[in-house]
Amino acid sequence: LQARPFPVQPFHGIVLFLDSAGRFDIFNVATMFHHLHRPMLRSVSVLLFFLTFCNVAAAQGVATSVPDDIDVNLSYVFYLPDEVVTPDDPQPRHPEYGEYQYAEIVNRISAARFTVITQPRETTAHPYLVAADIAKQIRQLADAGVPASHIGIVGAGQGAVIAITAVSKLGDSDLQVVLLSACSAPFIDYWEKENELLSGNVLSFYVAGSTRRGPCLPFLEYCGAGRVKQHREIALPESVGEGYFYKGTADWMLPAIAWLRGDFNAVSDHGLVPPEVSKPR
């Protein structure tokens, strides 16, 4: 497969948030807003929308596979969308959840200075073969000298199930792993029976009250501290709906980006941790 960039369309009239080196930094947006109450935080998620439409020089790019010429100084994220995203319909529309904003989500991760490896999957693609290919590409990066702490994997829905299978093949406790609605009791029973265990630093999301996908915490604890070095689990309110990962909202993207950067102390089981505010003397 040839590397294929995703288009990032320019949008003017937006104030950019810069880091100390003068580069755009999505987490600076988070630092400004994550101390707000959660309802307010959800209301400002519209700020993330501009990431899709900004000409961001700091974005590292998006490709369908690991490049032949691997830059060991970059950070890489594999994004595995839900199974509804296919080559024939990369932005499908659900009657209840709306459009799956695949390109927008990918561009927002890239705009946070990650090189994103992603592609829609054929409906006939076998999950184990996809997982094996992802594991192979992660080994390529590691063999080239990219630290495991600079490699992340984000899976949504069925993509999260595949991510778990891929990570189980690697057993690297330094990977950054983000799971969006991955776990159910039958899946957990199967993974434990087949010894397909998670490893790495794992951030999990699920919707409170969901009857389809629930907490991964029992599975994370089963995998053990020797494999899972850090873990958090965020229960999103039922109001966000089962299709929350169809959109690039602040509820999950801001904690996920912090986690992928290895900023684990910035993430709690309730989302982003409010920054310390200096008290006036």
Secondary structure by P-SEA (a helix, b strand, c coil): ccbbbbbbbbbccbbbbbcccccccaaaaaaacccccaaaaaaacccccccccccccccccccccccccccccbbbbbbbccccccccccccccccccccaaaaaaaaaaaaccbbbbbbbcccccaaaaaaaaaaaaaaaaaaccccccbbbbbccaaaaaaaaaaaacccccbbbbbcccccaaaaaaaaaaccccccbbbbbbbccccccccaaaaaaaacccccccccccccccccccccccccccccaaaaaaaaacccccccccccccccccccc
